[in-house]
């Protein structure tokens, strides 16, 4: 599977009301059963806003989390289940229309008896090709194929950051399996490495690979070396270091020992005159690693990784091993999900923006088209577009008032802000699946076909002008992003309560979805966004003085986050999470301003005993309410640029002056920070 480096709610009076057994959402939109009034808002605003909800919240055995956002995803999941079941009824073996193809692929995944009977046979083509490969060049040809084969190098097509009107072919190094290089290299994850070694041996045995136990050791050693040679995620935050254009010939000279011409030809990239090499300094060492590793070890590694990539679609023993490693060991999930839930991901994909691999080999855009037609109301689209316009105005006003940004940089920032487009709900142009052949009785073949269709689409447009209507997240995704097209994208999946409710009090919507919209806006203007200008080109438009001032202010926030401990003994990495933490702080600050502006000079109404500002902050706090299994928190803290949900609330509000005024926060409260020590960026 080819990888890609790819982007996001006075004490409550409640008139003496007690907490009900089930959530009560009055017309204005807050969950009145969620707060814990025994906790002072200044001591722990996350628990204050959500404590009673959290006390009663249980994580289902087949999940790694439970939360308000989780409830949103479950509603979408239920709708997708109904839609896919409908599509699968009475569909032919090889359907021609989109609904039929979606239904056939779903039916193929749900045919558990046939899948169990097939064993490892569905991946025989890949395994036989690996076994019969005579040398490293033949293996390089397999590594280059867009499919289940692994490679130390991945490729993708994206807009050229120095010529943003056109696409470019990108290459990146990495290719290891575990979530982050630290899993291979630090003592904290020794048990995970032991589990992966067992998992490797199990899959090799299931596919009948010789000397499974000894090969598991050499495969682990190879994976560890890949991780050791890879860039850290912090290193990958700077886009300027990852734009390294090379001709294919220059790449071959720069990283000898790997058959680049064969690899690129197999990928369909042999005709490209230029490649953008991202994590470039890792390439020579990784090419040498491939050259120095015995062919039989490379074959065992490739066979294991093919089995891992396909295990979710194979017989029970394969998936049981896969779940134990990926679900239980890495994320703490107690039991596997029921099959129809797994089918939704297999057919409709996951979060393509955060994890492009979760959409590999799916009909994700086709499912999104059908989902939008059936479940997304046009009125929601109009309301969100109006709210976004208000937030852009509020952000403009904040930029104009920044005291750390000089006049020249401000002019560039405002110019860039004016170029942003907002995309809501679903793409304007549906994806064409007419050339993708789907069968009702071959799920692995369906995944191959869908993957081949996706790469053919990407490769086919790579020589043409950039499609500025493009999306990176499917409509069914419960997420949002700020993209390289200078677009802010809000799929239908995130536009539901409590994140957004068309019938709710505006203050709640501004605190919830407004905070997320503001979050996404700031990404185009922070220490990463400074490198993409108003034309979308890779160019630093900050002055050195502004960069120095920003870094000093960001460090204030980073020093705070470095003290937060999501699980005992493991602190947040402020360098890894800096961009998202800054965006949370900026997003909620912008949303509060936008709410004030929406009142047009009139006082905010008091609703349910709550002022307008209180409702904005509670709207933000409640959308992050939830729990995550400890192993999943460890995984997130080690590898995810987003901080754990509690600190997306407490870490943000304590730096906003309006929160202190709204809830009467005083010195001595746990979260209190003196005004002169608060982080102030946006």
Phi, psi and omega per residue, in radians:
X1 nan 2.173 -3.103
X2 -1.390 2.346 -3.040
X3 -1.730 2.814 3.135
X4 -2.465 2.373 3.014
X5 -1.447 1.913 -3.083
X6 -1.383 nan nan
X7 nan nan nan
X8 nan nan nan
X9 nan nan nan
X10 nan 2.494 3.107
X11 -0.940 2.587 3.120
X12 -1.087 2.146 -3.138
X13 -1.448 -0.877 -3.139
X14 0.945 0.376 3.060
X15 0.895 0.620 3.100
X16 1.323 0.159 -3.084
X17 -1.202 2.481 3.054
X18 -1.494 2.967 3.140
X19 -1.505 2.243 3.124
X20 -1.413 2.935 -3.120
X21 -1.270 -0.457 3.127
X22 -2.189 2.719 -3.101
X23 -0.996 2.452 3.074
X24 -2.034 1.975 3.113
X25 -1.848 1.709 3.076
X26 -1.210 3.055 -3.076
X27 -0.972 -0.452 -3.068
X28 -1.460 -0.158 2.857
X29 1.917 -0.212 3.126
X30 -1.467 2.676 2.986
X31 -1.500 1.822 -3.068
X32 -1.314 -0.215 3.090
X33 -1.528 -0.162 -2.989
X34 -1.353 -0.690 -3.011
X35 -1.133 2.702 3.001
X36 -2.004 1.774 -3.030
X37 -1.290 -0.116 3.090
X38 -1.366 -0.194 -3.119
X39 -1.826 2.324 3.089
X40 -1.273 2.378 3.127
X41 -1.033 -0.518 -3.139
X42 -1.366 -0.182 3.111
X43 -1.644 -0.654 3.127
X44 -2.829 1.589 -3.039
X45 -1.187 -0.549 3.103
X46 -1.092 -0.839 3.137
X47 -1.246 -0.662 3.084
X48 -0.999 -0.768 -3.090
X49 -1.331 -0.458 -2.943
X50 -2.317 0.039 -2.949
X51 -0.987 -0.789 -3.130
X52 -1.173 -0.668 3.058
X53 -1.061 -0.772 -3.083
X54 -1.195 -0.611 3.138
X55 -1.073 -0.584 -3.097
X56 -1.672 -0.043 -3.043
X57 -1.479 2.259 3.091
X58 -2.077 2.382 3.069
X59 -1.420 2.138 3.098
X60 -1.008 2.581 -3.075
X61 -1.039 -0.492 -3.094
X62 -1.680 0.281 3.135
X63 -2.257 2.866 3.070
X64 -1.819 -0.095 -3.109
X65 -2.640 2.884 2.971
X66 -2.570 2.343 -3.032
X67 -2.961 3.034 3.017
X68 -1.092 -0.750 3.078
X69 -1.118 -0.632 3.073
X70 -1.045 -0.737 3.123
X71 -1.076 -0.654 3.081
X72 -1.082 -0.796 -3.141
X73 -1.122 -0.615 3.136
X74 -1.163 -0.646 3.088
X75 -1.118 -0.760 3.095
X76 -1.102 -0.736 3.133
X77 -1.043 -0.740 3.127
X78 -1.117 -0.711 3.101
X79 -1.132 -0.717 3.108
X80 -1.131 -0.677 3.117
X81 -1.042 -0.842 3.116
X82 -1.038 -0.777 -3.097
X83 -1.135 -0.748 -3.116
X84 -1.241 -0.656 3.074
X85 -1.087 -0.745 3.097
X86 -1.075 -0.734 -3.107
X87 -1.171 -0.514 -3.068
X88 -1.411 -0.261 -3.105
X89 -1.266 2.250 3.014
X90 1.027 0.467 3.112
X91 -1.533 2.560 -3.129
X92 -1.280 3.044 -3.113
X93 -1.185 -0.688 -3.137
X94 -2.255 1.326 -3.056
X95 -1.200 2.778 -3.101
X96 -1.852 -0.529 -3.074
X97 -1.607 2.903 -3.044
X98 -1.059 -0.872 -3.114
X99 -1.040 -0.698 3.126
X100 -1.127 -0.703 -3.139
X101 -1.164 -0.744 3.093
X102 -1.070 -0.786 3.139
X103 -1.139 -0.679 -3.133
X104 -1.169 -0.726 3.132
X105 -1.154 -0.679 3.074
X106 -1.089 -0.788 3.131
X107 -1.099 -0.664 3.126
X108 -1.105 -0.739 3.127
X109 -1.186 -0.609 -3.091
X110 -1.347 -0.173 -3.119
X111 -1.441 1.274 -3.017
X112 -1.118 -0.646 -3.112
X113 -1.084 -0.780 -3.142
X114 -1.174 -0.661 3.138
X115 -1.139 -0.757 3.113
X116 -1.112 -0.674 -3.131
X117 -1.161 -0.493 -3.077
X118 -1.365 -0.372 3.138
X119 1.018 -2.255 3.135
X120 -1.606 0.015 -3.070
X121 -0.987 -0.629 -3.112
X122 -1.055 -0.416 3.136
X123 -1.846 0.281 3.088
X124 -0.994 -0.674 3.126
X125 -1.002 -0.774 3.137
X126 -1.191 -0.811 -3.090
X127 -1.136 -0.699 3.118
X128 -1.153 -0.662 3.121
X129 -1.131 -0.679 3.107
X130 -1.163 -0.822 -3.122
X131 -1.015 -0.719 -3.006
X132 -1.535 -0.071 -3.135
X133 -1.113 2.176 -3.047
X134 -1.383 -0.396 -3.028
X135 -2.790 -3.092 -3.112
X136 -1.131 -0.577 3.113
X137 -1.112 -0.718 3.097
X138 -1.131 -0.654 3.084
X139 -1.188 -0.641 3.094
X140 -1.079 -0.625 3.097
X141 -1.118 -0.705 3.104
X142 -1.200 -0.734 3.128
X143 -1.031 -0.543 -3.121
X144 -1.353 -0.285 -3.119
X145 -1.216 2.372 3.080
X146 -1.377 1.784 -3.083
X147 -3.127 -2.434 -3.047
X148 -1.474 -0.261 -3.082
X149 -1.188 2.426 3.069
X150 -1.517 2.930 3.051
X151 -2.763 2.657 3.027
X152 -1.208 -0.212 -3.108
X153 -2.198 2.441 3.082
X154 -2.069 2.842 -3.135
X155 -2.425 2.740 3.090
X156 -2.855 2.964 3.089
X157 -2.005 2.301 3.089
X158 -2.612 3.021 3.119
X159 -1.168 2.555 3.133
X160 -1.287 2.072 -3.031
X161 -1.235 -0.263 3.045
X162 -1.740 -0.215 3.120
X163 -2.464 1.255 -2.922
X164 -1.204 0.032 3.027
X165 -1.539 -0.118 -3.102
X166 -2.301 2.839 3.115
X167 -1.567 2.862 3.042
X168 -2.481 2.742 3.027
X169 -1.626 2.250 -3.107
X170 -1.958 2.607 3.022
X171 -2.225 2.488 3.070
X172 -2.407 2.693 -3.137
X173 -1.867 2.596 3.140
X174 2.801 -1.819 2.973
X175 1.409 0.047 3.098
X176 -1.419 2.894 -2.953
X177 -1.622 -0.741 -3.043
X178 -1.180 2.867 -2.953
X179 -1.098 -0.479 -3.090
X180 -2.702 2.738 -3.124
X181 -1.058 -0.498 3.135
X182 -1.068 -0.467 3.123
X183 -1.080 -0.467 3.139
X184 -1.607 -0.379 -2.848
X185 -2.032 -0.232 -3.081
X186 -2.020 2.712 -3.108
X187 -1.144 -0.442 -3.101
X188 -1.027 -0.444 -3.033
X189 -2.010 0.498 -3.132
X190 -1.067 -0.687 -3.133
X191 -1.178 -0.554 3.114
X192 -1.217 -0.665 3.091
X193 -1.146 -0.712 3.110
X194 -1.093 -0.708 3.125
X195 -1.137 -0.674 3.136
X196 -1.191 -0.626 3.089
X197 -1.085 -0.746 3.087
X198 -1.102 -0.748 3.128
X199 -1.076 -0.754 3.128
X200 -1.037 -0.837 3.137
X201 -1.083 -0.690 -3.122
X202 -1.094 -0.821 -3.134
X203 -1.161 -0.687 3.114
X204 -1.090 -0.654 3.089
X205 -1.173 -0.697 -3.111
X206 -1.139 -0.506 3.123
X207 -1.648 0.058 3.099
X208 1.294 0.504 -3.140
X209 -1.373 2.390 -3.082
X210 -1.194 2.654 3.069
X211 0.873 0.904 -3.022
X212 -1.014 -0.727 -3.072
X213 -1.203 -0.803 3.138
X214 -1.213 -0.625 3.091
X215 -1.173 -0.533 3.088
X216 -1.078 -0.645 3.113
X217 -1.161 -0.770 -3.122
X218 -1.233 -0.595 3.074
X219 -1.112 -0.770 3.117
X220 -1.095 -0.686 3.112
X221 -1.112 -0.695 3.128
X222 -1.165 -0.788 3.110
X223 -1.058 -0.719 3.134
X224 -1.086 -0.697 3.119
X225 -1.167 -0.682 3.066
X226 -1.017 -0.773 -3.139
X227 -1.140 -0.733 -3.120
X228 -1.068 -0.627 -3.093
X229 -1.484 -0.167 -3.045
X230 -1.447 2.714 3.013
X231 -1.216 2.623 3.007
X232 -1.325 2.853 3.094
X233 -1.155 -0.513 3.077
X234 -1.160 -0.737 3.088
X235 -1.044 -0.554 -3.074
X236 -1.418 0.012 3.141
X237 -1.318 -0.368 -3.064
X238 -1.650 1.907 -3.091
X239 -1.181 -0.406 -3.085
X240 -1.213 -0.524 3.141
X241 -1.381 -0.174 -3.076
X242 -1.869 0.167 3.061
X243 -1.862 1.653 -3.065
X244 -2.288 1.497 -3.094
X245 -1.221 2.427 3.096
X246 -2.539 2.567 2.923
X247 -1.319 2.769 3.065
X248 -0.956 -0.671 3.129
X249 -1.152 -0.697 3.121
X250 -1.154 -0.664 3.094
X251 -1.081 -0.776 -3.141
X252 -1.072 -0.644 3.115
X253 -1.307 -0.598 -3.114
X254 -1.252 -0.662 -3.081
X255 -2.220 1.219 -3.099
X256 -1.238 2.806 3.113
X257 1.824 -0.158 3.104
X258 -2.163 2.433 -3.079
X259 -1.398 1.424 -3.096
X260 -1.122 -0.744 3.140
X261 -1.017 -0.734 3.137
X262 -1.172 -0.765 3.134
X263 -1.047 -0.851 -3.087
X264 -1.186 -0.645 3.099
X265 -1.122 -0.740 3.121
X266 -1.090 -0.585 3.136
X267 -1.398 -0.204 -3.062
X268 1.473 0.271 -3.085
X269 -1.857 0.158 -3.056
X270 -1.195 -0.357 3.137
X271 -1.518 -0.056 -3.115
X272 -1.346 2.269 3.128
X273 -1.380 -0.375 -3.110
X274 -2.463 2.463 3.063
X275 -2.150 2.488 3.061
X276 -1.719 1.965 -3.114
X277 -1.649 2.043 -3.002
X278 -1.435 -1.354 -3.096
X279 -1.415 1.102 -2.860
X280 -1.078 -0.696 -3.044
X281 -1.176 -0.261 3.085
X282 -1.420 -0.332 -3.001
X283 -1.118 -0.837 -3.121
X284 -1.034 -0.769 -3.120
X285 -1.175 -0.654 3.136
X286 -1.247 -0.652 3.077
X287 -1.095 -0.720 3.097
X288 -1.136 -0.654 3.105
X289 -1.039 -0.788 3.111
X290 -1.092 -0.723 -3.121
X291 -1.147 -0.586 -3.070
X292 -1.569 -0.237 -3.102
X293 -1.466 2.315 3.111
X294 -0.953 2.489 -3.123
X295 -0.990 -0.685 -3.115
X296 -1.148 -0.562 3.058
X297 -1.198 -0.765 3.087
X298 -1.030 -0.710 3.134
X299 -1.130 -0.765 3.138
X300 -1.108 -0.708 3.107
X301 -1.089 -0.793 -3.128
X302 -1.140 -0.710 3.129
X303 -1.109 -0.760 3.098
X304 -1.058 -0.782 -3.077
X305 -1.239 -0.560 3.022
X306 -1.100 -0.766 3.128
X307 -1.118 -0.680 3.110
X308 -1.141 -0.762 -3.106
X309 -1.136 -0.522 -3.064
X310 -1.792 -0.146 -3.075
X311 -0.934 -0.643 3.120
X312 -1.093 -0.302 -3.103
X313 -1.868 0.024 -3.032
X314 -1.822 -3.019 -3.064
X315 -1.054 2.903 -3.003
X316 -0.914 -0.799 -3.074
X317 -1.078 -0.624 3.094
X318 -1.140 -0.856 -3.093
X319 -1.193 -0.598 3.115
X320 -1.047 -0.758 3.105
X321 -1.163 -0.736 3.130
X322 -1.053 -0.811 -3.122
X323 -1.127 -0.731 -3.127
X324 -0.999 -0.710 -3.121
X325 -1.365 -1.022 -3.003
X326 -1.357 -0.670 -3.097
X327 -1.505 -0.905 -3.026
X328 -1.438 -0.992 -3.042
X329 -1.172 -0.848 -3.044
X330 -1.396 -0.479 -3.041
X331 -2.190 -0.125 3.095
X332 1.371 0.200 3.139
X333 -1.176 2.335 -3.016
X334 -1.398 -0.799 -3.106
X335 -2.367 2.706 3.114
X336 -1.158 2.729 3.028
X337 -1.257 2.727 3.043
X338 -1.112 2.761 -2.952
X339 -1.094 -0.657 -3.081
X340 -1.140 -0.531 3.088
X341 -1.197 -0.719 3.080
X342 -1.143 -0.582 3.135
X343 -1.123 -0.622 3.138
X344 -1.061 -0.729 3.104
X345 -1.233 -0.724 -3.117
X346 -1.097 -0.587 -3.108
X347 -1.669 -0.744 -3.015
X348 -1.788 -0.109 3.094
X349 1.400 3.018 3.102
X350 -1.912 -2.348 3.127
X351 -1.588 1.669 -3.065
X352 -1.132 -0.499 -3.112
X353 -1.276 -0.812 -3.125
X354 -1.352 -0.593 -3.084
X355 -2.498 1.503 -3.114
X356 -0.964 -0.507 -3.139
X357 -1.103 -0.430 -3.121
X358 -1.240 -0.212 3.108
X359 -1.884 0.077 3.130
X360 -1.090 2.287 3.026
X361 1.186 0.533 3.136
X362 -2.081 2.974 2.994
X363 -1.778 0.790 -2.954
X364 -1.011 -0.786 -3.111
X365 -1.262 -0.559 3.062
X366 -1.169 -0.753 3.069
X367 -1.077 -0.717 3.123
X368 -1.096 -0.659 3.105
X369 -1.103 -0.823 3.136
X370 -1.140 -0.677 3.138
X371 -1.110 -0.787 -3.110
X372 -1.131 -0.737 3.137
X373 -1.063 -0.557 -3.014
X374 -1.647 -0.543 -2.908
X375 -2.188 -0.136 -3.037
X376 -1.868 1.992 -3.102
X377 -1.351 2.491 -3.126
X378 -1.113 -0.541 -3.118
X379 -1.088 -0.609 3.119
X380 -1.103 -0.749 3.133
X381 -1.013 -0.782 -3.111
X382 -1.141 -0.720 -3.088
X383 -1.176 -0.727 3.133
X384 -1.138 -0.704 -3.142
X385 -1.075 -0.640 3.110
X386 -1.210 -0.702 3.137
X387 -1.139 -0.699 3.120
X388 -1.088 -0.700 3.128
X389 -1.048 -0.710 3.108
X390 -1.137 -0.663 3.138
X391 -1.201 -0.628 3.084
X392 -1.098 -0.691 3.108
X393 -1.115 -0.774 -3.134
X394 -1.110 -0.693 3.137
X395 -1.171 -0.708 3.096
X396 -1.005 -0.793 -3.118
X397 -1.139 -0.621 3.112
X398 -1.206 -0.710 3.104
X399 -1.065 -0.749 -3.119
X400 -1.070 -0.470 -3.077
X401 -1.705 -0.053 -3.081
X402 -1.046 2.311 -3.130
X403 -1.649 -0.110 3.115
X404 -1.756 -0.179 -3.088
X405 -1.823 2.189 -3.125
X406 -1.280 2.951 -3.045
X407 -1.066 -0.719 -3.107
X408 -1.142 -0.747 3.131
X409 -1.197 -0.678 3.099
X410 -1.041 -0.743 -3.134
X411 -1.062 -0.726 3.103
X412 -1.156 -0.696 -3.133
X413 -1.112 -0.787 -3.124
X414 -1.171 -0.640 3.072
X415 -1.083 -0.748 3.140
X416 -1.170 -0.729 3.135
X417 -1.007 -0.663 -3.133
X418 -1.154 -0.367 -3.104
X419 -1.501 -0.159 -3.051
X420 -1.235 2.418 3.015
X421 -1.959 2.639 -3.137
X422 -1.942 2.238 3.128
X423 -2.032 2.214 -2.996
X424 -2.223 2.309 2.964
X425 1.534 -1.213 -2.994
X426 -2.797 2.755 -3.140
X427 -1.144 2.673 3.109
X428 -1.246 -0.507 -3.057
X429 -2.078 2.063 -3.139
X430 -1.218 2.689 3.109
X431 -1.385 2.487 -3.133
X432 -1.616 2.055 3.121
X433 -1.908 0.305 -3.052
X434 -1.096 -0.475 -3.117
X435 -1.688 0.127 3.106
X436 -1.741 2.042 -3.103
X437 -1.612 2.111 -3.109
X438 -2.045 2.382 -3.138
X439 -2.037 2.508 3.134
X440 -1.283 -0.222 -3.013
X441 -2.147 0.389 -3.114
X442 -2.662 1.470 -3.056
X443 -1.170 -0.680 3.122
X444 -1.141 -0.697 3.066
X445 -1.110 -0.634 3.096
X446 -1.130 -0.718 3.118
X447 -1.115 -0.762 3.084
X448 -0.994 -0.813 -3.077
X449 -1.150 -0.743 3.136
X450 -1.142 -0.699 3.110
X451 -1.127 -0.783 3.125
X452 -1.080 -0.677 3.113
X453 -1.132 -0.689 3.126
X454 -1.146 -0.785 -3.126
X455 -1.198 -0.617 3.073
X456 -1.081 -0.677 3.104
X457 -1.112 -0.855 -3.114
X458 -1.117 -0.775 -3.112
X459 -1.193 -0.657 -3.101
X460 -1.126 -0.533 -3.131
X461 -1.690 -0.022 -2.970
X462 -1.157 -0.392 3.129
X463 -1.659 -0.011 -3.088
X464 -1.779 -3.083 3.107
X465 -1.211 2.712 -3.125
X466 -1.186 2.352 3.067
X467 -1.503 1.810 -3.061
X468 -1.361 -0.071 3.045
X469 -1.589 0.052 -3.040
X470 -1.163 2.645 3.058
X471 -2.122 2.635 3.018
X472 -1.877 -0.172 3.092
X473 -2.124 2.430 3.133
X474 -1.335 2.753 -3.104
X475 -1.017 -0.524 -3.093
X476 -1.404 0.004 -3.061
X477 -1.400 2.356 3.101
X478 -1.611 1.255 -3.073
X479 -2.931 3.133 3.106
X480 -2.657 2.904 3.126
X481 -2.760 2.788 2.997
X482 -1.867 2.030 -2.966
X483 -1.773 2.962 -3.136
X484 -1.234 -0.192 3.063
X485 -1.498 0.220 -3.043
X486 0.981 0.836 3.102
X487 -2.189 2.580 3.046
X488 -2.029 2.113 -2.884
X489 -2.068 2.233 -3.140
X490 -2.197 1.679 -3.138
X491 -1.135 2.812 3.138
X492 -0.983 -0.596 -3.052
X493 -1.086 -0.455 -3.140
X494 -1.617 -0.180 -3.040
X495 -1.642 1.114 3.094
X496 -2.603 2.858 -3.116
X497 -1.149 2.535 0.046
X498 -1.536 0.002 3.137
X499 -1.152 -0.717 3.065
X500 -2.637 2.300 3.117
X501 -2.382 2.017 -3.078
X502 -1.045 -0.403 -3.112
X503 -1.669 -0.029 -3.030
X504 -1.437 2.861 2.999
X505 -1.022 2.338 -3.117
X506 -0.956 -0.584 -3.126
X507 -1.033 -0.678 3.137
X508 -1.171 -0.785 3.132
X509 -1.123 -0.659 3.105
X510 -1.153 -0.710 3.128
X511 -1.193 -0.590 -3.070
X512 -1.555 -1.498 -3.093
X513 -1.165 -0.546 3.112
X514 -1.092 -0.699 3.083
X515 -1.109 -0.648 3.124
X516 -1.245 -0.696 3.089
X517 -1.076 -0.824 3.102
X518 -1.059 -0.694 3.063
X519 -0.943 -0.903 -3.091
X520 -1.138 -0.634 3.120
X521 -1.035 -0.777 -3.033
X522 -1.139 -0.418 -3.104
X523 -1.037 -0.484 -3.138
X524 -1.380 -0.006 -3.002
X525 -2.326 0.147 -3.104
X526 -1.665 -2.794 -3.048
X527 -1.205 -0.259 2.972
X528 -1.651 -0.786 -3.135
X529 -1.097 -0.380 3.123
X530 -1.080 -0.311 -3.078
X531 -1.607 -0.058 3.085
X532 -2.063 2.110 -3.026
X533 -1.584 -3.000 -3.063
X534 -1.125 -0.342 3.083
X535 -1.620 -0.044 -3.108
X536 1.510 0.176 -3.095
X537 -1.601 2.657 3.105
X538 -1.317 1.778 -3.107
X539 -2.758 2.280 3.121
X540 -1.362 1.970 -3.106
X541 -1.792 0.192 3.015
X542 -1.605 2.649 2.974
X543 -1.467 2.742 3.100
X544 -0.989 -0.646 -3.134
X545 -1.145 -0.713 3.117
X546 -1.145 -0.698 3.132
X547 -1.088 -0.718 3.124
X548 -1.134 -0.744 3.141
X549 -1.140 -0.734 3.126
X550 -1.084 -0.802 -3.100
X551 -1.044 -0.715 3.136
X552 -1.132 -0.732 3.139
X553 -1.230 -0.669 3.114
X554 -1.122 -0.603 3.136
X555 -1.086 -0.584 3.097
X556 -1.013 -0.808 3.124
X557 -1.218 -0.718 3.138
X558 -1.049 -0.705 3.126
X559 -1.118 -0.599 3.075
X560 -1.149 -0.845 -3.070
X561 -1.169 -0.484 3.126
X562 -1.129 -0.337 3.133
X563 -1.519 -0.190 -3.066
X564 -1.438 2.420 -3.002
X565 -2.197 1.541 -3.092
X566 -1.059 -0.656 3.013
X567 -2.290 2.628 -3.071
X568 -0.939 2.246 3.079
X569 1.477 0.008 -3.103
X570 -2.299 1.978 -3.108
X571 -1.698 2.772 3.049
X572 -1.151 2.414 3.062
X573 -1.528 1.879 -3.045
X574 -1.172 -0.462 3.121
X575 -1.267 -0.712 3.115
X576 -1.148 -0.704 -3.000
X577 -1.712 0.015 -2.992
X578 -0.944 -0.851 -3.071
X579 -1.059 -0.725 -3.123
X580 -1.297 -0.636 3.105
X581 -1.131 -0.768 3.092
X582 -1.078 -0.685 -3.120
X583 -1.191 -0.648 3.079
X584 -1.089 -0.808 -3.139
X585 -1.118 -0.804 3.117
X586 -1.152 -0.703 -3.089
X587 -1.084 -0.807 -3.131
X588 -1.223 -0.618 3.096
X589 -1.104 -0.772 3.112
X590 -1.124 -0.729 -3.126
X591 -1.091 -0.687 3.120
X592 -1.115 -0.753 3.088
X593 -1.083 -0.754 -3.109
X594 -1.121 -0.656 3.086
X595 -1.097 -0.788 3.120
X596 -1.031 -0.734 -3.134
X597 -1.143 -0.591 -3.111
X598 -1.157 -0.289 -3.136
X599 -1.409 -0.231 3.094
X600 0.917 0.750 3.068
X601 1.504 -0.136 3.118
X602 -1.492 2.645 3.099
X603 -1.195 2.558 3.097
X604 -1.229 2.410 3.107
X605 -1.204 2.600 2.981
X606 -1.585 2.145 -3.082
X607 -2.237 2.232 3.140
X608 1.079 0.486 -3.116
X609 1.388 0.157 -3.053
X610 -2.036 2.365 3.050
X611 -1.267 2.926 3.127
X612 -1.061 -0.787 -3.125
X613 -1.126 -0.694 3.092
X614 -1.032 -0.716 -3.115
X615 -1.195 -0.603 3.072
X616 -1.065 -0.859 -3.107
X617 -1.164 -0.669 3.108
X618 -1.205 -0.584 3.073
X619 -1.047 -0.743 3.085
X620 -1.137 -0.835 -3.054
X621 -1.103 -0.674 -3.042
X622 -1.314 -0.459 3.128
X623 -1.267 -0.299 3.110
X624 -1.685 0.041 -3.118
X625 -1.099 2.310 3.091
X626 2.871 3.086 3.129
X627 -2.232 2.717 3.107
X628 -2.444 2.480 3.133
X629 -1.109 2.556 -3.073
X630 -0.930 -0.728 3.132
X631 -1.137 -0.620 3.107
X632 -1.210 -0.590 3.073
X633 -1.154 -0.731 3.098
X634 -1.059 -0.780 3.131
X635 -1.069 -0.785 3.126
X636 -1.097 -0.789 -3.070
X637 -1.154 -0.564 -3.135
X638 -1.373 -0.538 -2.905
X639 -2.263 -0.208 -3.009
X640 -1.807 2.330 3.103
X641 -1.262 -0.107 3.094
X642 -1.649 2.356 3.087
X643 -1.279 2.769 3.092
X644 -1.033 2.544 -2.918
X645 -0.913 -0.663 -3.123
X646 -1.017 -0.641 -3.067
X647 -1.515 -0.182 2.968
X648 -1.309 -0.191 3.058
X649 -1.830 -1.159 -3.061
X650 -1.062 -0.701 -3.099
X651 -1.191 -0.359 -3.103
X652 -1.616 -0.952 -2.977
X653 -1.079 -0.535 -3.080
X654 -1.234 -0.120 3.080
X655 -1.854 0.126 -3.115
X656 -1.974 2.079 -3.081
X657 -1.004 -0.672 -3.089
X658 -1.065 -0.493 3.111
X659 -1.173 -0.711 3.128
X660 -1.063 -0.777 -3.135
X661 -1.191 -0.692 -3.066
X662 -1.154 -0.628 -3.035
X663 -2.028 0.168 3.067
X664 1.118 0.729 -3.108
X665 -1.302 2.338 -3.038
X666 -2.223 2.800 2.995
X667 -0.938 2.439 -3.054
X668 1.800 -0.454 3.013
X669 -1.197 2.523 -3.015
X670 -1.008 -0.703 -3.064
X671 -1.538 -0.035 -3.084
X672 -1.117 2.323 3.007
X673 -2.217 2.281 3.094
X674 -1.000 2.557 -3.063
X675 -0.916 -0.679 -3.076
X676 -1.280 -0.195 -3.128
X677 -1.890 0.067 3.116
X678 -1.350 2.551 3.108
X679 -1.316 2.218 -3.108
X680 -2.309 1.863 -3.140
X681 -2.086 -1.179 -3.133
X682 -1.663 nan nan
